[in-house]
């Protein structure tokens, strides 16, 4: 009797030989490929649990004061009456629904469009006159070699940021008002009166100057941090190639600031409809509502003074939606220019 391949003399086959076809047909377990440098989320959770616990209070405050109030935007679609119930929250459930009536009313309100026009004009003016000044101040301070002089200059520029708008307006009143230093000096020399604080046609330039004096010094902090991260080797290499101070600023300093400039510009465009509240509210009586009314003061005037909460909520909701669209559009434009913007692609 002939023996087949792999059989024993007694005619039986080894167990491994019998099980070989089944083992060959069984699917093989494919080991999971781990992405190089990627740590599993469970490992990161255990590793960073102390940091996560530290951020929980901040996250809770953010949710409580920034996201929970968003639920109140439902009153924009109601004829909200705070006295329809025992408290303002439960009154939401007892107020009648009116759909988009508040938004239709907004389109027909001439005072709303006046506030929109003033807001856009002030934003464009501050974007042109105010936004470049912190960059120029940062470049100026960065060029100062002596550390003590630089520290004193920074302290002087930072100080107005900590002043309240009441104090800022008072200082400008004492300088540019009808009884201010400039007006008294002109009267002593026989010239006519001078009162910039009540000039409605120049009010937009006045508030821009106030914003520059108050916040320009504070705005240079981010740019100085970006300049501190620029390697000195780049300046030394540019100097060895014969580049002067202006050439080094143009080819080394400004390219290093470009990502930060793009980021802050995107954020500023997204905040275009929020040009200020307290600054304009304090000076509204002096120049009139036609020159000083912006969206923030308009919402306060309609919602708080006249108690039209639904209409004020509708205006605020439209303002927030437009702000989000502006951020997304500006960020997309930053991507087209090759910058990261607020978030990556």
Buried (B, 14 or more C-beta within 10 A) or exposed (E): EEEEEEEEEEEEEEEEEEEEEEEEEEEEEEEEEEEEEEEEEEEEEEEEEEEEEEEEEEEEEEEEEEEEEEEBEBBBBBBBBBEBBEEBEEBBEEBEEBEEBBBEBBEEBEEBEBBBEBBBEBBEBBBEBBBEBBBEBBBEBBEBEEEEEBEEBBEEBEEBBEBEBEEBBBBBBEEBBBEBEBBEEEEEEEEEEBBBBBBEEBBBBBBBBBBBBBBBBBBBBBBBEBBEEBEEEBBEEBBEEEBEEEEBBEEBBEEBBBBBBBBBBBBBBBEBBBBBBBBBBBBBEBBEBEBBBBBBBBBBBBBEEEEBBBBBBBBBBBBBEBBEEBBBEBBEBBBEEEBBBBEEE
